[in-house]
Amino acid sequence: MNDTLAGWLQILALVVALALSFRPLGDYMAYVLTSPRHWRLERLIYRLGGVSGDADQTWTAFLRSVLAFSLVSVLFLYGFLRLQNHFVLALGTPAMDADQSFNTAVSFVTNTNWQSYSGESALGHFVQMAGLAVQNFVSAAVGIAVVAALIRGFTRQKTDRVGNFWVDLTRIVLRVLLPVCVVFAIVLVASGVVQNFHGPHAVHTLAGSTQSIPGGPVASQEVIKELGTNGGGFYNANSAHPFENPTGFTNWLEIYLLLVIAVSLPRTFGTMAGDRRQGYAIVGVMALIWAASVAIVTANELHSVSSTAGHTAGGMMEGKEQRFGIWSSALFAVSTTLTSCGAVNSFHDSYTPGGGGMTIFNMMLGEIAPGGAGSGLYGILVLAVVAVFVAGLMVGRTPEYLGKKLRGRQMKFASLYILTTPAVVLTGAGIAMALPGERAAMLNPGPHGFSEVLYAFTSAANNNGSAFAGLSADTVWYNTALGLAMLIGRFLPMVFILALAGSLAAEQPVPVNAGTLPTHRPLFVGLLTGVILIVVGLTYFPALALGPLAEGLR
């Protein structure tokens, strides 16, 4: 079978698998988030935490719960990293430095999983399991809980209640993430992914030298790394490492896992909103952007015009695994940058200007096609609010979305949400480029070097976690600056999302009439897609022109 046919078949198989999962998983998550019944284990957890499982929270109480839980998680993980040499299964690894511990703790709590360290040599098995893997579960659950609060804001009326964070968090972990991870971890082990407690094992190579090969509980962490759109690899090479991702099948499965929850959440939204057509419209926008990005990145890597050698060889294979090839590498790169996953099976720093630039642009979109676990859906719903507002301006009507009038208060929250991440990205990249010492961390000069810095701050602020791999980011300045970018990029937008949810929940629904914009039809799908591209283009075009666009034209 030639590469082109194999590439098309894997994309088709992925689309079919996601389509088959869309309805059952989306409806099941809606049931989990709305069911009045609590499991016995859940009631026990509520009792231990002093939480009433039947009491709803205001948006401010919900926000305080999110922030308090996340602060405790950061402190807990920071302590783990600083004291890891005292734990069992430490494998002789020393304690992590303070600045790197801060960066890593923030990274995993914010669902970013940016890694300025080599996992197999810097961390022991206990910290990988009890520290990082735990945060992979709960950080994904936090994102889904926040989008659940926003959906309740659209569906509830004349109330100040948007749900219970602790109930949502517990249910998502116990009823959704854990069962799926158990099943697919077994599948990964059966497919060749490592799962053991071995330390580094010395082997003799064919060349006569000695090589140290570390084992570890990889499969159990690999599955939640993808499913929760976390992305942090057990090994430094991430999903390019054969112990994490040994075959074409595991590669396809990992792409499916990192997409499936985010793709299914629009169905959850439509079900909870009482109009599943709204979910179809949202997932339609996601699909259009994803398909366009796959086409652009694949075409650039297959038919490079910026490299004569690459064009002659039939494609740019530098930085890509031979066992995956260009099609699988491009599909993974697009899927991981359009979600907040950040796992990689190839190195984006080696992509063509068009391919690498597209991975940056994917993150700049806000990772909404389909986006991270929860964060992708609430991001695109904010943009839907903006699209409805734009349509209202064009016809001179007060905009409405899902029966709620969008007034000045709601539009302020939406606008602040949209402006937050670009402000963090551009400010951080600008400061880094202004400091000679931080410019020296770039591997490459000129536009490509600027792209490395721009990619780092775009990845951090959008909680993606992938890197161009050319930037030496393990310095006190970058560990601190990128850590702050992750914190602001994660939690400040959540403030605006929950404030928007609270203001919408207090509104009285208005009946649909002849002047109401139908938000489930192709016209709105096109309008929302246009608003997404225009908002991002106007915000980031100057930065892109200095980086990948300048490199491509040079």
SETOR-411359 format. One line per 10 residues: number of its first residue (from 0); their letters; for each residue y, x, z of C-alpha. Coordinates in Angstrom, 3 decimals. Example, Ala and Ser with C-alpha at 12.3 -4.5 7.8 and 13.67 -1.06 7.14 Angstrom:
0) as) -4.500,12.300,7.800 | -1.060,13.670,7.140
This chain:
0) mndtlagwlq) 0.000,0.000,0.000 | 3.396,1.461,-0.939 | 6.227,1.781,1.565 | 8.369,-0.945,0.022 | 5.643,-3.595,0.198 | 4.702,-2.539,3.722 | 8.371,-2.734,4.755 | 8.813,-6.244,3.390 | 5.548,-7.419,4.955 | 6.487,-6.176,8.430
10) ilalvvalal) 9.889,-7.893,8.211 | 8.200,-11.111,7.080 | 5.629,-10.881,9.882 | 8.412,-10.291,12.415 | 10.428,-13.291,11.225 | 7.340,-15.530,11.305 | 6.390,-14.368,14.817 | 9.921,-14.978,16.103 | 10.040,-18.399,14.426 | 6.740,-19.363,16.044
20) sfrplgdyma) 8.025,-18.229,19.470 | 11.446,-19.884,19.137 | 10.489,-23.397,20.143 | 7.862,-22.908,22.894 | 9.614,-20.024,24.636 | 13.061,-21.603,24.324 | 11.859,-24.941,25.706 | 9.935,-23.219,28.478 | 13.010,-21.273,29.610 | 15.007,-24.513,29.583
30) yvltsprhwr) 12.344,-26.081,31.795 | 12.397,-23.092,34.161 | 16.187,-23.315,34.499 | 16.296,-27.090,35.041 | 13.101,-27.980,36.925 | 13.737,-29.470,40.402 | 10.407,-28.121,41.688 | 10.058,-24.755,43.433 | 6.895,-22.694,43.647 | 5.617,-21.813,47.130
40) lerliyrlgg) 6.283,-18.129,46.494 | 9.835,-18.974,45.418 | 10.424,-20.996,48.605 | 9.162,-18.048,50.639 | 11.591,-15.708,48.856 | 14.470,-18.134,49.464 | 13.562,-18.353,53.142 | 13.413,-14.563,53.499 | 16.806,-14.273,51.814 | 18.389,-17.096,53.773
50) vsgdadqtwt) 19.044,-19.070,50.590 | 18.841,-22.818,50.079 | 16.941,-23.416,46.869 | 18.368,-26.920,46.461 | 22.065,-26.080,46.884 | 24.270,-25.474,43.853 | 27.111,-22.960,43.879 | 30.671,-23.031,42.646 | 31.485,-20.516,39.943 | 33.204,-18.264,42.470
60) aflrsvlafs) 30.172,-18.331,44.794 | 27.893,-17.678,41.806 | 30.069,-14.700,40.838 | 30.079,-13.321,44.385 | 26.285,-13.523,44.406 | 26.046,-11.653,41.080 | 28.408,-8.918,42.244 | 26.848,-8.571,45.705 | 23.323,-8.355,44.294 | 24.407,-5.793,41.704
70) lvsvlflygf) 26.301,-3.676,44.264 | 23.273,-3.540,46.542 | 21.109,-2.658,43.525 | 23.400,0.237,42.556 | 23.410,1.620,46.117 | 19.643,1.211,46.442 | 18.884,2.967,43.157 | 21.466,5.694,43.814 | 19.744,6.437,47.126 | 16.352,6.498,45.407
80) lrlqnhfvla) 17.545,9.078,42.906 | 19.234,11.273,45.507 | 16.139,11.258,47.750 | 13.373,11.143,45.167 | 11.941,14.541,46.156 | 10.875,13.001,49.496 | 8.820,10.175,47.972 | 5.175,10.059,47.011 | 4.379,10.744,43.344 | 7.565,12.812,43.080
90) lgtpamdadq) 5.571,15.450,41.146 | 7.831,18.171,42.471 | 10.987,16.846,40.824 | 14.185,17.696,42.699 | 16.842,15.212,43.780 | 19.199,14.192,40.997 | 22.821,15.394,41.149 | 25.410,12.989,42.528 | 27.277,12.326,39.271 | 24.076,11.830,37.287
100) sfntavsfvt) 22.641,9.579,40.022 | 25.775,7.430,39.845 | 25.550,7.231,36.065 | 21.826,6.405,36.096 | 22.060,3.819,38.892 | 24.934,2.030,37.170 | 23.174,2.309,33.829 | 19.983,0.537,34.903 | 21.711,-2.108,37.059 | 24.022,-3.058,34.165
110) ntnwqsysge) 21.079,-3.389,31.732 | 22.437,-0.407,29.774 | 19.814,2.278,30.450 | 21.967,5.116,29.166 | 20.053,8.297,30.004 | 21.740,11.687,30.322 | 18.480,13.183,31.591 | 14.944,13.747,30.314 | 12.758,11.123,31.982 | 9.470,13.022,32.039
120) salghfvqma) 10.987,16.087,33.739 | 13.806,14.639,35.864 | 12.022,11.721,37.571 | 8.784,11.219,39.471 | 6.470,8.279,38.946 | 7.514,6.443,42.119 | 11.204,6.303,41.185 | 10.298,5.312,37.621 | 8.261,2.361,38.955 | 9.987,1.233,42.146
130) glavqnfvsa) 13.510,2.104,41.017 | 14.025,1.908,37.269 | 11.339,-0.630,36.333 | 12.470,-3.047,39.064 | 16.026,-2.930,37.731 | 14.713,-3.545,34.228 | 13.402,-6.895,35.466 | 16.316,-8.039,37.609 | 19.150,-6.826,35.348 | 17.695,-8.888,32.488
140) avgiavvaal) 17.334,-11.871,34.815 | 20.997,-11.565,35.883 | 22.136,-11.891,32.259 | 20.007,-14.998,31.690 | 21.245,-16.523,34.966 | 24.872,-16.066,33.879 | 24.330,-17.733,30.502 | 22.510,-20.573,32.292 | 25.669,-21.117,34.367 | 27.778,-21.236,31.185
150) irgftrqktd) 25.444,-23.797,29.586 | 25.710,-25.943,32.726 | 29.482,-25.695,32.398 | 29.219,-27.322,28.962 | 26.754,-29.991,30.086 | 28.100,-31.012,33.509 | 31.201,-33.106,34.096 | 33.824,-33.423,36.826 | 32.080,-30.998,39.172 | 32.729,-27.527,40.533
160) rvgnfwvdlt) 29.025,-26.562,40.567 | 27.325,-24.358,37.951 | 23.889,-23.751,39.478 | 22.358,-21.359,42.001 | 22.224,-17.680,41.087 | 19.417,-16.856,43.509 | 17.210,-19.652,42.196 | 17.838,-18.669,38.572 | 17.182,-14.985,39.301 | 13.930,-15.647,41.145
170) rivlrvllpv) 12.567,-18.102,38.595 | 13.366,-15.957,35.572 | 11.610,-12.946,37.069 | 8.546,-14.800,38.391 | 8.057,-17.427,35.690 | 9.247,-15.707,32.514 | 9.467,-11.917,32.652 | 6.495,-11.016,34.847 | 3.839,-13.164,33.089 | 4.895,-12.001,29.616
180) cvvfaivlva) 4.990,-8.369,30.727 | 1.502,-8.486,32.247 | 0.026,-9.809,28.989 | 1.796,-7.418,26.655 | 1.356,-4.385,28.914 | -2.396,-4.888,28.496 | -1.907,-5.158,24.730 | 0.074,-1.898,24.701 | -2.554,-0.078,26.759 | -5.252,-1.335,24.402
190) sgvvqnfhgp) -3.144,-0.053,21.499 | -2.877,3.479,22.850 | 0.195,3.514,25.105 | -0.339,5.715,28.184 | -0.811,4.133,31.633 | -1.836,6.476,34.451 | -0.508,8.464,37.403 | -1.167,11.923,35.986 | 1.304,14.726,36.408 | 1.998,17.325,33.719
200) havhtlagst) -1.250,18.518,32.141 | -1.443,21.974,30.548 | -3.171,22.189,27.170 | -3.690,24.981,24.656 | -2.181,24.378,21.234 | -3.585,25.438,17.855 | -1.019,28.228,17.771 | -2.502,29.672,20.958 | 0.379,28.786,23.298 | 0.344,26.496,26.339
210) qsipggpvas) 2.060,23.116,26.395 | 2.636,20.791,29.348 | 1.956,17.132,28.553 | 3.022,14.634,31.252 | 1.358,11.272,31.738 | 2.606,8.333,33.778 | 2.789,4.536,34.128 | 4.312,4.175,30.667 | 2.953,0.882,29.260 | 4.069,-1.195,32.253
220) qevikelgtn) 7.597,0.155,31.908 | 7.597,0.059,28.115 | 7.032,-3.680,27.912 | 9.904,-4.684,30.228 | 12.097,-2.009,28.649 | 11.845,-3.978,25.401 | 11.469,-7.554,26.673 | 14.461,-7.274,29.009 | 16.539,-5.497,26.332 | 16.887,-2.551,28.684
230) gggfynansa) 15.920,0.408,26.499 | 15.471,3.311,28.913 | 12.514,5.430,27.863 | 9.911,6.980,30.140 | 10.137,10.026,27.885 | 13.239,11.719,26.539 | 12.239,10.853,22.963 | 12.060,7.175,23.951 | 10.075,5.021,21.513 | 9.758,7.933,19.102
240) hpfenptgft) 7.308,9.510,21.562 | 3.661,8.830,20.656 | 2.773,8.067,24.288 | 5.318,5.222,24.277 | 4.894,4.048,20.705 | 1.796,5.486,19.045 | 1.238,3.344,15.948 | 2.890,1.108,13.386 | 1.503,-1.923,15.237 | 3.014,-0.938,18.593
250) nwleiylllv) 6.302,-0.254,16.798 | 6.289,-3.755,15.299 | 5.315,-5.258,18.657 | 8.140,-3.484,20.460 | 10.677,-4.787,17.939 | 9.283,-8.293,18.468 | 9.533,-7.951,22.256 | 13.130,-6.742,22.242 | 14.172,-9.702,20.052 | 12.073,-12.615,21.282
260) iavslprtfg) 13.974,-13.730,24.395 | 17.412,-13.398,22.816 | 16.242,-15.254,19.690 | 14.699,-18.067,21.776 | 17.673,-18.603,24.098 | 19.649,-20.662,21.511 | 16.757,-23.150,21.665 | 17.171,-23.131,25.455 | 20.880,-23.796,24.953 | 20.259,-26.691,22.567
270) tmagdrrqgy) 17.639,-28.229,24.848 | 19.808,-28.006,27.964 | 22.839,-29.297,26.019 | 20.882,-32.304,24.772 | 21.461,-31.435,21.105 | 19.008,-28.946,19.662 | 20.966,-28.801,16.418 | 23.554,-26.723,18.281 | 20.883,-24.129,19.020 | 19.833,-24.034,15.371
280) aivgvmaliw) 23.427,-23.362,14.316 | 23.771,-20.479,16.771 | 20.473,-18.879,15.804 | 21.452,-19.311,12.148 | 24.540,-17.147,12.685 | 22.457,-14.574,14.515 | 19.916,-14.493,11.675 | 22.577,-14.044,8.984 | 24.151,-11.048,10.724 | 20.773,-9.491,11.564
290) aasvaivtan) 19.468,-9.845,8.001 | 22.651,-8.376,6.511 | 22.524,-5.413,8.880 | 18.839,-4.723,8.128 | 19.616,-4.738,4.399 | 22.621,-2.404,4.732 | 20.958,0.181,7.000 | 17.694,0.220,5.030 | 19.503,0.562,1.704 | 21.656,3.424,3.001
300) elhsvsstag) 18.664,5.328,4.350 | 16.553,4.772,1.225 | 19.266,5.467,-1.345 | 21.589,7.990,0.245 | 24.576,8.919,-1.903 | 26.001,11.275,0.732 | 23.060,13.693,0.584 | 21.713,15.061,-2.686 | 18.612,16.401,-0.920 | 17.954,13.069,0.750
310) htaggmmegk) 18.389,11.174,-2.483 | 16.037,13.554,-4.290 | 13.412,13.211,-1.562 | 13.495,9.426,-1.864 | 15.236,8.765,1.432 | 16.669,10.324,4.566 | 13.711,11.259,6.799 | 15.593,13.648,9.086 | 15.389,12.339,12.654 | 12.677,9.796,11.781
320) eqrfgiwssa) 8.995,9.781,12.649 | 6.623,10.218,9.719 | 4.285,7.575,11.149 | 7.049,4.961,10.963 | 9.001,5.957,7.880 | 12.386,4.635,6.789 | 11.664,0.893,6.766 | 10.319,0.712,10.323 | 12.968,3.115,11.619 | 15.824,1.127,10.068
330) lfavsttlts) 14.391,-2.176,11.332 | 14.125,-0.771,14.851 | 17.628,0.751,14.710 | 19.230,-2.526,13.638 | 17.321,-4.638,16.151 | 18.052,-2.318,19.075 | 21.808,-2.070,18.343 | 22.252,-5.790,17.677 | 20.654,-6.427,21.056 | 21.628,-4.583,24.215
340) cgavnsfhds) 18.264,-2.809,24.221 | 19.158,0.720,23.184 | 15.571,1.915,22.757 | 15.169,4.144,19.707 | 12.264,5.255,17.536 | 14.504,7.531,15.446 | 17.715,9.417,16.073 | 20.831,7.645,14.847 | 22.801,10.895,14.755 | 20.735,11.853,11.686
350) ytpggggmti) 21.391,8.611,9.804 | 23.655,8.519,6.761 | 27.326,7.644,7.332 | 26.618,4.093,6.141 | 23.466,3.672,8.230 | 24.849,5.331,11.358 | 28.183,3.547,10.982 | 26.368,0.220,10.799 | 24.571,0.889,14.080 | 27.979,1.455,15.707
360) fnmmlgeiap) 29.371,-1.695,14.075 | 26.385,-3.697,15.346 | 27.300,-2.823,18.921 | 30.981,-3.446,18.260 | 30.112,-7.016,17.265 | 29.413,-7.502,20.966 | 25.651,-7.420,20.464 | 25.410,-11.110,19.695 | 22.888,-11.184,16.844 | 20.786,-11.967,18.818
370) ggagsglygi) 22.176,-9.828,21.623 | 20.857,-8.908,25.044 | 18.864,-11.054,27.456 | 21.444,-13.723,28.255 | 24.456,-11.624,27.342 | 23.937,-12.162,23.607 | 24.033,-15.937,23.930 | 27.052,-16.105,26.232 | 28.851,-13.656,23.944 | 28.315,-15.747,20.820
380) lvlavvavfv) 29.174,-18.972,22.695 | 32.568,-17.478,23.598 | 33.076,-16.658,19.919 | 32.034,-20.228,19.070 | 34.790,-21.438,21.396 | 37.264,-19.219,19.511 | 35.975,-20.503,16.151 | 36.465,-24.122,17.248 | 39.959,-23.235,18.450 | 40.796,-21.673,15.064
390) aglmvgrtpe) 39.521,-24.792,13.308 | 41.640,-26.950,15.593 | 44.743,-24.943,14.732 | 44.087,-25.466,11.025 | 43.960,-29.257,11.316 | 46.413,-29.718,14.181 | 43.934,-31.132,16.727 | 43.030,-30.145,20.260 | 39.734,-28.302,19.773 | 36.523,-29.703,21.255
400) ylgkklrgrq) 33.113,-28.099,21.704 | 30.087,-30.026,22.960 | 32.337,-32.844,24.066 | 34.690,-30.667,26.110 | 38.337,-30.213,25.169 | 39.328,-26.555,24.977 | 42.716,-26.182,26.602 | 44.876,-23.179,27.346 | 42.933,-22.205,30.464 | 39.613,-22.006,28.625
410) mkfaslyilt) 41.128,-20.077,25.719 | 42.641,-17.513,28.093 | 39.223,-16.809,29.569 | 37.692,-16.537,26.082 | 40.457,-14.221,24.889 | 40.179,-11.963,27.922 | 36.425,-11.763,27.402 | 36.857,-10.652,23.788 | 39.538,-8.063,24.612 | 37.756,-6.410,27.542
420) tpavvltgag) 35.076,-4.404,25.752 | 37.267,-3.048,22.913 | 39.843,-1.943,25.484 | 37.179,0.003,27.389 | 35.677,1.538,24.230 | 38.910,2.640,22.602 | 40.508,3.865,25.829 | 37.454,5.892,26.794 | 37.007,7.419,23.334 | 40.723,8.186,23.110
430) iamalpgera) 40.793,9.995,26.456 | 37.648,11.969,25.562 | 39.171,13.115,22.273 | 42.411,14.099,24.032 | 40.634,16.441,26.460 | 39.612,19.823,24.946 | 36.682,20.251,27.321 | 35.218,16.855,26.431 | 35.728,17.435,22.696 | 33.655,20.595,23.097
440) amlnpgphgf) 30.673,18.411,24.062 | 30.425,17.205,20.444 | 27.623,18.831,18.460 | 29.363,18.318,15.117 | 33.030,18.789,14.148 | 35.220,16.380,12.216 | 34.496,12.664,11.644 | 30.830,12.941,12.638 | 31.768,14.465,15.979 | 34.238,11.644,16.596
450) sevlyaftsa) 31.459,9.171,15.716 | 29.311,10.720,18.467 | 32.012,10.066,21.065 | 32.845,6.606,19.694 | 29.147,5.706,19.694 | 28.764,6.812,23.330 | 31.586,4.636,24.643 | 30.642,1.725,22.389 | 27.076,1.940,23.677 | 28.154,2.190,27.320
460) annngsafag) 30.764,-0.578,27.294 | 28.465,-2.961,25.409 | 25.580,-2.077,27.766 | 23.380,-0.867,24.926 | 22.351,2.591,26.107 | 21.369,4.260,22.850 | 23.118,7.456,21.780 | 23.908,9.418,18.639 | 22.057,12.262,20.407 | 24.557,14.888,19.292
470) lsadtvwynt) 26.821,14.545,22.327 | 26.200,16.704,25.416 | 26.904,13.899,27.863 | 25.399,15.382,31.033 | 28.700,16.558,32.483 | 30.571,15.290,35.524 | 33.285,13.786,33.322 | 30.998,11.969,30.901 | 28.632,10.790,33.652 | 31.594,9.320,35.531
480) alglamligr) 33.544,7.960,32.555 | 30.535,6.352,30.906 | 29.399,4.963,34.273 | 32.777,3.271,34.740 | 32.641,1.975,31.157 | 29.244,0.400,31.882 | 30.478,-1.247,35.080 | 33.623,-2.693,33.512 | 31.842,-3.686,30.301 | 29.156,-5.560,32.231
490) flpmvfilal) 30.888,-7.281,35.123 | 34.460,-8.002,34.013 | 33.226,-10.125,31.066 | 30.903,-11.925,33.499 | 33.955,-12.846,35.591 | 35.526,-14.529,32.560 | 32.236,-16.197,31.546 | 31.726,-17.755,34.968 | 35.393,-18.751,35.208 | 35.017,-20.446,31.817
500) agslaaeqpv) 31.854,-22.183,33.034 | 33.646,-23.473,36.121 | 36.629,-24.776,34.173 | 34.391,-26.519,31.621 | 32.223,-28.113,34.305 | 35.343,-29.693,35.842 | 36.324,-31.347,32.541 | 35.653,-34.960,31.606 | 33.708,-35.194,28.306 | 35.455,-36.855,25.378
510) pvnagtlpth) 33.605,-39.060,22.880 | 32.875,-37.814,19.381 | 35.123,-39.365,16.754 | 35.949,-38.941,13.072 | 38.212,-35.961,13.772 | 35.656,-33.979,15.781 | 34.469,-30.770,14.109 | 30.658,-30.898,13.648 | 29.421,-27.665,15.191 | 25.841,-27.986,13.982
520) rplfvglltg) 26.418,-27.878,10.222 | 26.483,-25.003,7.725 | 30.291,-25.173,7.552 | 30.531,-24.174,11.216 | 27.871,-21.497,10.767 | 30.038,-19.938,8.056 | 33.214,-20.329,10.122 | 31.662,-18.709,13.195 | 30.251,-15.825,11.133 | 33.675,-15.228,9.613
530) vilivvglty) 35.427,-15.293,12.982 | 32.940,-12.751,14.380 | 33.439,-10.340,11.487 | 37.233,-10.718,11.391 | 37.697,-10.287,15.137 | 35.587,-7.121,15.153 | 37.066,-5.792,11.922 | 40.654,-6.142,13.096 | 39.846,-4.573,16.467 | 37.746,-1.597,15.486
540) fpalalgpla) 38.602,-0.822,11.870 | 41.029,2.058,12.663 | 38.399,3.762,14.843 | 35.676,3.246,12.249 | 38.002,4.647,9.578 | 38.330,7.883,11.571 | 34.575,8.203,12.070 | 31.773,6.930,9.809 | 34.038,5.650,7.029 | 35.865,8.988,6.764
550) eglr) 32.548,10.846,6.805 | 31.136,8.642,4.069 | 34.169,9.146,1.833 | 34.376,12.895,2.383
